[in-house]
């Protein structure tokens, strides 16, 4: 019997992908989120900004005094601009 594949979701408080171990959202998570929020990019942006703020708080608490990476770029800069 095979082990079910892990989903590309964030592991808190490290904010690394549960499936591939890289910084979340990884490429697979981005593709899944774009498909899930197709037609609702504002909703995707709200969701990711909420998670970004949670990540900032958790990462700062976990390692006080450490400079945080650019989480704006990591969490939201990859979302395509809406076409007009």
C-alpha positions, 0 to 999 in steps of 0.5 A, a space after each residue: 500500500 502506498 503512502 498518500 502524497 503530501 499536499 503543498 501546504 505550509 508547515 507552521 511556524 517554519 512556513 516551509 512546504 510540507 511536501 517539498 520542504 522549500 519556502 511556502 508558497 512553493 511552485 506547486 502551491 502557487 499553481 494550485 492556488 491560481 487554479 483554486 482562485 481562478 476568477 477571484 484574484 482579489 480573494 487570493 490576494 486577501 487570503 495570501 496577505 492574511 497568511 503573510 501577516 501570520 507568517 511574519 508574526 510566527 517567524 519573528 516570535 520563533 527567532 527574535 532579532 533576526 531579519 525576516 526575508 522579503 515576505 511580500 515578494 514571497 507571498 504576493 508578488 507572483 500573483 498576476 495583475 488583473 487584465 483590464 
